[in-house]
Amino acid sequence: MSMKIIATSDWHLGNLFHGNDRLPEHKHFLKWLLEQIAGQKPDALLIAGDIFDNGNPSAAAQTVYYEFLADATQLCPNMQVIITAGNHDSASRLEAPRPLLTRYHVEIRGNVRKIWKQGESEGDDKTGGHWIYSFDDLIIPVTNEAGEEVIILAVPFLRSDVVQNASYSQGVNDFLRELTAEARKKYPGRKCIMMAHMYAKGSDIAKKDASEKIIIGGQEEVDLEGWNDHPDYMTCGHIHKRQHIWNTDWARYTGSILPMSFAEKDYTHGIDLITIEHGEEDEGKETGKSKEWKVDFLEYKPQHSLRILPEDEEELTFKKWQKLINSELSERTDGELSDHFDYVMLKVKQEKLSSDDIKELEKLVNEKDAVLCKIQRIIPQLDLSTIQGSQHITSIEDIINRPPLDTLKEAFAIRHNAPMNERQEKMLSDLLTTSSL
């Protein structure tokens, strides 16, 4: 008999897309997800973090969340739902209804608990011991109707105050390995699926407009390479692009259910359906050994498309802009937005259009079956060679030997894409003169 498990992550309920409420979009996805649950009848649903977009979600966002859980558990009463907190979630808030939801086969893990392990030496007193992770709380068996079992390792986002190590990355690595070893010791021979929420080394992110909040310098980067006794499968949240985790064939990001920025407009969205075929036990093997393991992607098409006009950085006259908008965007029906309107960003080169022209373009877009979210003004790069005193810097000595005013003028030009005016230059010169006295 087979076991089916649906994996998803990064819902971001309560998110505003450039000021636009996305709850209708989330309801659209959750309705689709309920249809998949009804059709597939999974034994478990795993949601790996960032359920909400922030730690203090609106009442409306929480209502959508609880309505979904009520509908899902009623639709598939034997399905086990396992939810872990992401970096956007408040772990304590997410866990608050845990005693109630557990009765309805919904398990929530937001915090990592620790227990005090007393020292084992005869001479140890009350202070002779140390804190250890309560791994048992994160190890959750899932059973199908035939009694076949898979072990879920439910790891929430590990904050730095939980993983106390000289290196955060190494601390997370140690935690994941110790948890897996404990699960295999407790349930020998069982298949293990780990759900986590983290930034794995080599992840492909939208660099121009990243919404995943990656720590600069890779300080929170977790390297899974070289992990021999890894779980049979790992489903991860945090990175919004669906992808295999670098240098693994057993770990994957499911991706966000909606694009979270225009840089993510071409991402695919959906859920993973994990199927485990249980066969006859091999002689001498532990119970629960599976013969087949596969992951199918069920694609979901978001309610609204993201459009960037133009797709390149072509210079357009006002008339060409009008033609482009009229050809690319659909008309409204009876002056009303449809249920599937587009979110639009315009990339405008300022030297070709006046402020009045840009206002006219805004009006034109908003008359279409579209919502204008953003106008990105593309400013031509300033030629630094036109700035008096500008020179090519190749070493620290070049800066030391250069007049401070010239260095500051060039830094200003790079930051503002425009040179200082005479008044600004005089003020800075006076300030430098005063400071050198």
N, C-alpha and C positions, 0 to 999 in steps of 0.2 A: 504494500500500500504506500502511496506517496504522501508527503507532507508539503504544504504550500505556505510560503511566508511572503508577505508584501513588505517591502522596505521603501521608506520615503524620508525626507528631511527638509529642513529650511522652508517652512511654511511662511514665516514672518507675518502672522496674523496681526492686523492693525497697522500695517505699513501704509504710508502715504507716498504716492509716486508723484513727486513735484507738486505736492499739495492736493493730489487727487486721492480720495478714499478708495481703497482697493478691496473693501469687504465684499462688494458684489463679485469681484473676480475670484476671491477666495471661496465664496459660496458656489460659484460655477465649478471650481476645481473639486471641492468636497462632494458635490453632487455626482461628478464624474467618478470620484474615488469610491463612493458608495455603490455605483453601478458595477465597478470592477470587483468589489467585495461580494456583491450579490452573485456575479457570474463565476468567480473563481472559488468562492467559499474557502478562504485561507484559514490555516490553523493559527496564524499569528499576524499581527500588523505591528511593524517596528517603525517608530518615528524618532529619528536621531538628531534631535536638537533644533533650536531656534524655532520653536512652535510659535512664539510671539516675536514681534519686532523689537520690543523693549521690555524692560523689567516691570513696568507698570502699565499693562495693557488696558485699553478702554473696556467699559462694560459691554459694548457691542461686540468687540473682538472676543471677549471671554464667552459671551452667549453663543457665538458661532462655533467656538471650540467645544463647548459642552453639548450643544445640540448635535454636533457631529458624533461625539462619543456615544450619546444616547441612541442615535439612529444606527450606528455601526454595531453596537452590542445587541440591539434588538434584532437587527437584520441577520446577524451571525452570532448567536448566543454562545457558541463554543469557541469562538475566536479569542485568543489572548492578545490584548493590546499592551505594548510595552513602549513607554515614552521616556526619553532622557532629555535633560536640560542642555541647551546650547549656551554660547557666550552672550547671546542677546536676552536670554531668559533670566528671570529671577528664580534661582534654584528653590529657595524656600517657598515662594509664592506658588510655583508649579507643584511642589510636593504637598502643599497644605491640604488638599482634599484626598490625599492618598488613602487614609483609613476607610473612607467611604467608597472610593472608586475601586479599591481592591476587591470588594464584594461583587463587583460587576466585571471581573476579569480584566481590569485595567491597572497595570503596574506602572508607577512613576518613580523615576530615580533622578533626583536633582542634586542631592548632596552625597558626598562620599563620607560615610561614617567611620569613626575610629574607635577602637576599644583598647582598654588598658590591659597589657599582658604582664602579669606579675612575674618577677624574677624566680627562677626555678632553684637557685642555690639555697641551701638550708640557712645560710647566714643572711639572706635578703630580708629586709624589713618592708614596710609598706611602700617606701619610696624606691625599692629595688625592682624596677620594671621599666617598660616603655610602651608608647602608643603604637598600635599596628592598625592597618586598614581592615575594615570589616568586609572582606571580600564576599562572604556568604550573602550579603545583602544585594550584591550586584550579579549573582549567579542565579538565573531564573530558568527552570525547566519548562519546556513547552511540549505538550503531549497531544497526539491526534486521537481519533476515535478508536483506533486499533491498539492504543497504548504505546505506540512508538514515540521516541523522545528525542528532542534536540535541545541543546543547552544554549541559552542566550546570555551573553556577557554584556550587561547594560551599563556602559560607561558614560556618565555625563561629561560635559566640558570640565576639564581639570584646571582649576585656577591655581595661580602661583602659591596661594596660602595653603593649598591642599598638598601640592607636590613640592615639598620642602627639600630641595637638592641644590647643590652648587650650580647645576645647569638645569633649567626648566625642561629642555628637550630630553635630557638623559633621565630626568625624574619621571617624565611621562612614559618613556620607553621601559623603564624598570617597572612602573606600575602595571602596564599592559602585559608584560611578560610574567610578572608574579601572579596576576589575576588568572591568566590563561593556565599557568601551571597548577594553580589551586583548583580550577575547574576540572582539569584533566585528572587530577588526583581524586577529586570527589566523585566524578562521573566518568570513570575509565571507559574508553571505547565509544563514547557518545560523540556525535558531531557537535561542534561548537561554532556559533555565529556571534561575532563581536559587533556591537554597535557603538560608535564613538563619534565625537565632535571635536575636530582638531585640524591643524594645518600640517599636512604631510609634505615632506621634502619633495621638490620637483613638481608641485601642483601647478596646473595651468590656470592662471587667473587673468581677469580683464585688467591689464596694467594701466590703461589710460583713465579708467573711471572705476577702480576697484571698490566694491561695497562690502568685501569680506573682512576688512579691517585686519590686514596682515601686519604683524609686527616687523618694523624695519630691521634689516640685518639678519633675519631668520632666527631671532632669539626664541621663538615659539615653534620652530620648525622641527617636526618629528620624523626621524629617518627609520623606515621599516625594513630597510635592506639588511640582509644577513640574519633575519629572525627565522630560525629553522623550525622551532616548535610553535609556529603561529597558529591562530584559529583556522578552522577550515574555510571560513569566509568572514570578511569584515565589510560592513556597510557604514559609510561615514557621512557626516554632515559637516557644514561650515564653508566648503568651497562650492560655488554655485554652478560651476560647469561640470556636467556629467563626464566622468573619466575614470580610468583605472589609476590607482595610486602608483606613482613612479617605482619602477623595478619590482612590481609584484604582479601576479596573475590571480591573486586571491582577495584583493582589497579594492574597493571601488567607492567613489563619491556618487551618490544618487542624483545630486544636483538639486537646485531650488525648483519649486513648482512654478514660479513666475520669474521673468527677468527683473532684476532689481535695479538695473541702470541701463542706459542706452548702449553702453559698451557690451551688454549681455544680450543684445537683441537677436543674435543668431544662434543662441544656445537652444538645445533641445530640452524638453521637459517631460516628466512622467514619473513612473514608479518602476521598481525592480520586482519581478516575481521570481522568487527562489523556490525551486522544486527539488525535493530530495526523494528519490525512489528507494524505498526499503525493500530488500529482497530476503531470501532465505539466509539465515545465519551460517557463516562458514564455520566448519568444525574448529573448535579451539578459539574462536574469535568472541569478543565481547558482544553483548546484546546491543542492538541499535546501529551496527555497522552498516553504512549505506553503500549501494552499488553505483548510484548515479547521482550527479549533482549538477544542476544547470541554473543559469540566470537568464531570464527573458526580460526585455525592456518593453514596457507598455507605454507608448507615447501619448502625451496629453497636449492638446493644442490650446494655449491660453486664450481667454476670451478676447483680449485686445492685442493687436500687433503693434510693435514699435517701429516707427519709420524715421529715417534720417534723410533729409533733403538738403542739397543733393548728396548722393552717396560718396562722391569724391569732393575735392575742394575746388571745383570748377568756379571760375568767376562768371557771374550771371548779371545781366542787366535786369532792370525792373520788369520789362516785358517778358524776358525769358523766365523770370521767377513766376510770373503770373501763369504762363503756359505750363510750367513744370507742376505747379500746385494743382491746376485744373485737370491735368492729365493723370496725376498720381493718386489724388485723393478722391474718394467717392462723394457724391452729393448727399445731403441730408434728405430724409423723407418727411415731408410736411414740416420742415424746419426743425425737426427733433433729432437728437442723436439716436442711433440704433444701439442694440445691445452689444454690437461688435465694432464700435468705433476705434479708430487708431489713435495712439499716442504719438505725437510728432515733435521732432527737434529740427530746427532750421540752422544750417551752418552758413553764416552770412559774412562776406568780405566787405568791411565798412567802406572802403574807398569807392565801391561801385554803387552804393545806395545811401541816400540821405536818411535822416531820422524819420521823416514823413513817409518815405518809401517803406521802411521797416514796419511802421505802424499799419500801413495798408496791407502788408503781407500778413501780419498778425490777424487782421480783420478777415482777410480772405481765407486763411486756414480755419478760423473759428466758424466760418459759414459752411464748411465742409463737414462730413461725418468724421470729425477728428477733434482732438483736444491738443492745443499747442502747449507743450510743457516747458520748452526751453529754446532760447535763441543763443547759439554759440557764435560770438563775434570773432572772426578770424582776422587778426591784425598782422599785416606783413612784418616780417622780422627786420628789425632795424639794422642797418649796416654800421657796425661799430667803427669801421675805418673813417667814418665821417665825423666822429667825435674827436675834438682836439685833445691830444695827449694819449690817445688810444694806442696800445701796442700789444704785441703777442707775448703772453706770459708763459714761460717754460720752466721757471724755477722760483723758489722762495727768494733767491737773491734779486730776481727781477722786481719783485714787489718791494723789497727793502730799499732798493736803489731808485725806486720810482717815486715821484712827488705824490704825497698822500691825496692831494686834490684830484689828480688824474685817476687814481685808483677808485676813489669814491664816485667820480663822475661816470666812470664806466660801469661800476656796480649799479648805480641808479638807472642807467640806460638799459641794462640787462633786466633789471627787476620791473621797470615800467614800460619797456619797449619804446622809450622816447628820451631824448636828451634833456638835461636840466635847462631851465630858462635862465636868463641873465640874473634875475632876482635870487633864485635858488642858489646859483653858483656863487654869488657875492656873499650870501648869508653863510654858506659853508666855508668859504675862504676866510671870512671874518672869524668864524668859530675856530678854525684851525690855527689862525694867527693868535687868538686869545689863549688857546690851550697850550701853545708852545712858549708863552711868556713865563 
